[in-house]
Amino acid sequence: MSDFSRIMVFAKRLMRERLFSTRMYIMLPILLLFIPGMAWGFSDPNIVLPGGHQPESPMEVLFYASLGVVFGATMCAVLLSYDSVSRERASGVLELRLSQPMPRAHQALAMILGSWRAILVPTWILLVLSVLIVRYRMGDWPSLGDCLVYFISTALILLWYVLFTLLASSYTRDQGTAISFGVGLWFLFTFLWALVTTMVAYASGVSIGQENDAAWVVLEGGLDLLSPNGVYHHLLETRLSQIDRGIAVWQTWAMALAWTLVPSWLFIRRMEKILP
């Protein structure tokens, strides 16, 4: 069996363990509420958003409905993977696994793929349901390009949160600390990042929250590149011509690549050096 086959077999086993776990069954109603539920709400022809705005295209509806991914799916990614390393380390399973002839780097890759696919599969199924809801409610399909960006961007943000949580789990010996770090990081990027942006704007002398102020728009767009949630929104905004926050498409995809490669490399390096 080749190294690639070993990695995929190990990842598939880990995915099944998490995909059919009690934890996933508990989280499925949350995913249903946040992802298709928001698609149904934002695709209402009579909905009026703050400022009197109404979504005019299927992609615009999917953009607003992506809040369900940010609030629901990312938290589920954290809850699914927070004990991937710490639990096995505490039980002694990690010591046995690392003693196997399979290289540690390959085991780390399998853990990333297994945990990521466990949350990606149900999320993508619900995204398909969301697209069908938008088609039913608005009478129009999002374009193929819109769907590709929507699905790929969602896969990336889930991967980022899985990587953050796996890193936290690899540095702690107890599950409580691992989940605290994962949830804390999720809370920072989901709720507190706006406070960080406000503080930087205040220190820079930029008017806060003025959507018509070019300096505020550019500052907010630039700082969003330092947040996985912000990069996710930037990726989706590449399909919305009416939104321009001064960030080039190549900058958005470059930061998405950085958010993917750097945590992956850190986790692999950590697993190569970890002491069970």
Secondary structure, DSSP 8 states (H G I E B T S, - for coil): --HHHHHHHHHHHHHHHHHTSHHHHHHHHHHHHHHHHHHHHHT-TT--BTTTB---SHHHHHHHHTHHIIIIIHHHHHHHHTTTTHHHHHHTHHHHHHTSSS-HHHHHHHHHHHHHHHHHHHHHHHHHHHHHHHHHHHS----HHHHHHHHHHHHHHHHHHHHHHHHHHHH-SSHHHHHHHHHHHHHIIIIIHHHHHHHHHHHHT--TT-TT-HHHHHHHHHHHTTSHHHHHHHHHHTT-TT---S--HHHHHHHHHHHHHHHHHHHHHHHHH---
